[in-house]
Amino acid sequence: MATSITPEREITDPRPLAIEARGLVKRFDTTLAVDGVDIAIPEGAIYGILGPNGAGKTTTLRMLLGIIDPDAGYRRVLGAENPQNVARRIGYLPEERGLYPAMKCFEAIAFMGALRGVPLDTGRKRGKELLEQHGLGHAIDKQIRQLSKGMAQTVQLLGTLVHEPKLVVFDEPFSGLDAINQGKLEVLIRGLADKGTTVIFSTHVIAHAERLCEGIAIIAGGKVPFTGRVDEARDRIPAQVRLETRNAEGPWRAALPADTRRVGDFWYFPLPESGVEPLLKALIEGDAGIQSLSIERAGLHDAFVAIAGEAAAADMITNAAGEPA
């Protein structure tokens, strides 16, 4: 039985929260799968739950959706402490895909809508419209078994949206899709957020989160070492200066920090706290012969490594092998 506690939080975003959770814990026998997860997701945000396979992402999503109960902690989804009370306002695409192979595409979408309270006639009409809108008008009357894997995944995705939910949760939605269909899914996710729908997805491919997400939770080993905006995660690592000079030696070398590294024709080092202006002055006065100088902000992958550790990042790379970025 879950222990309900009243969460305390600092409100830094004026939007109401679609999801708020604090201290979620879940054990399976002797395995501690999730250990104290805190998440706050504003309405209309695109939010990513990032981590390698086995990190606790799916278990966290299922607790948030009320599919399983936490052993401890607090959760509130669309204003309800019991997520099942708002299930008809939620769309959920699980990682394990499954449709009845003999069903026609529009009937499959209508069936999924009926599970969320949409009358069958309405669901059939919406199903046909959705298939047309997403380039599958030619497949309206085809059976699921006649579709390619990517097309079948699209049908299930549309079935997740047919009841026009206010919150959509995707578990590893990009898995198994080719680059073209991944791009289409990214466009669809942005379109949902533009209409005010809150979108949460789990992924082990950092590139998707970096392109799409406003906020993220990094999960590693059932714990959440970071939750917040993507730019806040990237700011955990100082910006890097990339410098190319005409002269290899000279007084200007004294201006470079001790942790400068040379890679090919370029020098790399963290942006000094004093900023770039004093550095530029020293380089010019020291006759470095500046060819190029750029300030490069850390990417989300570098931030993930700094926050979750090298081992978790290596697992992410292994998990993503063969996945289009």
C-alpha positions in Angstrom: 0.0 0.0 0.0 1.4 3.4 -0.9 2.2 5.9 1.8 0.7 9.3 1.0 2.7 12.3 1.9 2.2 16.0 1.1 4.9 17.2 -1.2 6.8 20.5 -0.6 8.1 22.2 -3.7 9.3 25.4 -5.0 7.2 26.8 -7.8 9.5 28.1 -10.5 7.1 27.7 -13.4 3.8 29.6 -13.5 1.9 26.8 -15.3 -0.1 24.3 -13.3 1.5 20.9 -12.9 0.2 18.0 -15.0 2.2 15.6 -12.9 3.7 15.9 -9.5 5.5 13.1 -7.7 7.7 12.9 -4.7 9.6 10.1 -3.1 8.2 7.3 -5.3 9.6 3.9 -4.3 9.0 0.5 -5.9 10.3 -2.9 -4.9 9.9 -6.2 -6.7 10.7 -8.9 -4.2 14.2 -8.0 -3.0 15.0 -5.7 -6.0 14.6 -2.0 -5.4 13.6 -0.9 -8.9 12.8 2.8 -8.1 14.3 4.6 -5.1 12.8 8.0 -4.3 11.8 9.6 -7.6 10.8 13.2 -7.5 9.2 14.7 -10.7 7.2 17.9 -11.5 5.9 18.4 -15.0 4.0 21.6 -16.1 1.0 21.4 -18.3 1.9 21.7 -22.0 5.5 20.6 -21.6 7.4 18.0 -23.5 9.3 16.1 -20.8 11.8 13.3 -21.2 12.7 10.5 -18.8 16.2 9.6 -19.8 18.3 6.6 -18.8 19.6 3.2 -19.9 17.4 0.1 -20.1 16.8 -1.3 -16.7 17.2 2.1 -15.0 13.6 2.3 -13.7 12.0 4.4 -16.5 9.1 2.1 -17.3 8.4 1.3 -13.6 8.3 5.1 -12.9 5.8 5.7 -15.8 3.6 2.9 -14.6 3.5 4.3 -11.1 2.6 7.7 -12.4 -0.2 6.2 -14.5 -1.6 4.1 -11.7 -0.9 0.8 -13.5 1.1 -0.2 -10.4 1.1 1.4 -7.0 4.3 2.8 -5.4 5.4 1.2 -2.1 6.0 4.7 -0.8 5.6 8.3 -2.1 3.1 10.8 -3.4 1.8 11.4 -6.9 -0.8 13.7 -8.4 -1.8 13.4 -12.1 -4.0 16.0 -13.7 -5.1 17.0 -10.3 -6.0 13.5 -9.1 -4.1 11.6 -6.4 -5.5 8.4 -8.0 -4.5 8.4 -11.6 -7.2 5.9 -12.5 -9.8 8.6 -11.8 -8.4 10.6 -14.8 -7.6 7.6 -17.1 -9.9 8.8 -19.8 -7.9 12.1 -20.1 -4.6 10.1 -20.6 -3.1 8.5 -23.6 -0.5 5.7 -23.0 1.7 4.0 -25.5 3.6 1.2 -23.8 6.9 -0.1 -24.9 5.4 -3.5 -25.6 3.3 -2.9 -28.8 0.3 -5.0 -29.5 -2.7 -4.8 -31.9 -5.2 -7.5 -33.0 -3.7 -8.5 -36.4 -7.1 -9.3 -38.1 -8.5 -5.8 -37.3 -8.7 -3.1 -39.9 -6.6 0.0 -39.2 -9.5 2.3 -38.5 -11.3 -0.3 -36.4 -8.2 -0.8 -34.3 -8.1 2.9 -33.6 -11.8 3.0 -32.8 -11.4 0.0 -30.4 -8.6 1.8 -28.5 -10.7 4.9 -28.3 -13.7 2.8 -26.9 -11.4 1.7 -24.0 -11.2 5.4 -23.1 -14.9 6.1 -23.5 -15.2 7.2 -27.1 -18.4 5.8 -28.8 -17.4 3.4 -31.6 -19.0 5.4 -34.4 -17.1 8.5 -33.3 -13.9 6.4 -33.0 -14.3 5.0 -36.5 -14.8 8.5 -37.9 -11.8 9.9 -36.0 -9.7 6.9 -36.9 -10.2 7.4 -40.6 -9.5 11.2 -40.2 -6.3 10.5 -38.3 -5.1 7.9 -40.8 -5.6 10.4 -43.6 -3.9 13.2 -41.7 -0.8 11.1 -41.0 -0.3 9.7 -44.5 -2.0 6.3 -44.0 -5.2 7.0 -45.9 -4.4 4.2 -48.3 -4.4 1.8 -45.3 -7.7 2.6 -43.7 -9.3 -0.8 -44.7 -6.1 -2.8 -44.4 -5.7 -5.4 -41.7 -2.9 -4.8 -39.1 -1.2 -8.0 -40.3 -0.8 -6.4 -43.8 1.2 -3.4 -42.5 4.9 -2.9 -42.1 6.2 -2.6 -38.6 6.5 1.2 -38.8 2.9 1.6 -40.1 1.5 -0.7 -37.4 3.3 1.4 -34.8 1.8 4.5 -36.3 -1.7 3.0 -36.0 -1.2 2.2 -32.4 0.2 5.7 -31.8 -3.0 7.2 -33.4 -5.1 4.9 -31.2 -3.3 6.4 -28.2 -4.5 9.9 -29.3 -8.0 9.2 -30.7 -9.8 10.2 -27.4 -7.9 13.6 -27.5 -6.1 13.2 -24.2 -4.7 16.1 -22.2 -1.7 14.0 -21.1 0.2 11.6 -23.4 2.8 9.1 -22.1 5.0 7.3 -24.5 7.4 4.5 -23.3 10.4 4.3 -25.7 8.2 5.5 -28.7 11.2 5.8 -31.1 12.3 2.2 -30.6 12.2 0.2 -33.9 11.3 3.2 -36.1 13.5 4.2 -39.0 14.8 7.7 -39.3 11.9 9.0 -41.5 9.3 7.7 -39.0 11.3 9.0 -36.1 11.2 12.4 -37.7 7.4 12.2 -38.2 7.0 11.2 -34.6 9.0 14.2 -33.5 6.8 16.5 -35.5 3.7 14.9 -34.0 5.0 15.4 -30.5 5.7 19.0 -31.1 2.2 19.5 -32.6 0.6 18.0 -29.5 2.5 20.3 -27.2 1.6 23.3 -29.4 -2.1 22.4 -28.7 -1.5 22.4 -24.9 -1.1 18.6 -24.5 1.5 17.5 -22.0 3.8 14.9 -23.5 6.1 12.6 -21.5 8.3 10.0 -23.1 11.0 7.7 -21.9 14.1 7.1 -24.1 17.6 5.8 -24.0 18.5 7.9 -27.1 19.7 11.3 -25.8 19.4 13.0 -29.2 15.6 12.8 -29.1 15.4 14.4 -25.7 17.9 17.2 -26.7 15.8 18.1 -29.8 12.4 17.9 -28.2 12.4 18.3 -24.5 11.9 21.3 -22.3 12.6 19.4 -19.2 14.1 16.0 -18.3 14.5 13.5 -15.5 17.7 11.5 -15.6 17.2 8.0 -14.0 20.2 5.7 -13.2 19.9 2.7 -11.0 16.4 3.6 -9.9 17.5 7.0 -8.6 17.0 10.5 -10.1 20.2 12.5 -9.9 18.7 15.3 -11.9 15.4 16.8 -12.8 14.9 20.2 -14.5 15.2 22.0 -17.7 17.5 20.7 -20.5 19.5 24.0 -20.5 20.0 23.6 -16.7 21.5 20.1 -17.2 23.8 21.4 -19.9 24.9 24.3 -17.7 26.3 21.7 -15.2 29.4 21.7 -17.5 31.2 24.9 -18.3 31.2 26.1 -21.9 34.3 25.1 -23.9 36.4 27.4 -25.9 37.8 26.1 -29.2 40.8 28.1 -30.4 42.8 27.8 -33.6 46.0 29.9 -33.9 48.5 30.7 -36.6 51.4 30.5 -34.2 52.1 27.4 -32.2 54.3 29.0 -29.5 54.7 32.5 -28.0 53.8 34.6 -24.9 50.1 34.0 -25.6 50.4 30.4 -24.3 50.5 31.7 -20.8 46.9 32.9 -21.2 45.6 29.3 -21.7 44.3 27.5 -18.6 46.3 24.6 -17.2 43.7 22.0 -18.3 43.9 23.1 -22.0 44.1 20.1 -24.4 45.3 20.1 -28.0 43.4 18.1 -30.6 44.7 18.4 -34.1 44.9 22.1 -35.0 42.7 23.2 -32.1 43.1 24.1 -28.5 40.2 23.2 -26.1 39.6 24.6 -22.6 36.8 25.7 -20.3 35.6 29.2 -20.7 37.3 31.3 -18.0 35.1 32.7 -15.3 36.3 36.2 -16.3 34.8 35.7 -19.7 36.3 35.8 -23.2 37.3 39.4 -23.4 40.4 39.3 -21.2 41.4 36.0 -22.9 41.1 37.7 -26.4 43.2 40.6 -25.2 46.0 38.3 -23.9 45.9 36.3 -27.1 46.2 39.3 -29.3 48.9 41.0 -27.3 50.8 37.7 -27.1 50.7 37.4 -30.9 48.8 34.1 -31.1 47.6 34.9 -34.6 43.9 33.9 -34.0 42.5 31.9 -36.9 39.2 31.1 -35.2 37.7 31.1 -31.8 34.3 29.8 -30.8 32.5 29.1 -27.5 30.8 25.7 -27.5 28.1 24.9 -25.0 28.1 21.4 -23.6 25.6 19.0 -25.2 23.1 16.9 -23.3 25.2 13.8 -23.7 28.1 15.5 -21.9 25.7 16.6 -19.2 24.3 13.1 -18.9 27.8 11.7 -18.4 28.6 14.3 -15.8 25.4 13.7 -13.9 24.8 10.0 -14.2 28.3 8.8 -14.7 30.4 7.0 -17.4 28.8 3.6 -16.7 25.2 4.8 -17.3 26.3 6.7 -20.4 28.1 3.6 -21.8 24.8 1.6 -21.2 22.9 4.3 -23.1 25.3 4.0 -26.1 25.0 0.2 -26.0 21.2 0.4 -25.8 21.1 2.8 -28.7 23.3 0.9 -31.0 21.6 0.5 -34.3 18.9 3.1 -33.4 18.7 6.0 -35.8 19.5 9.2 -34.1 
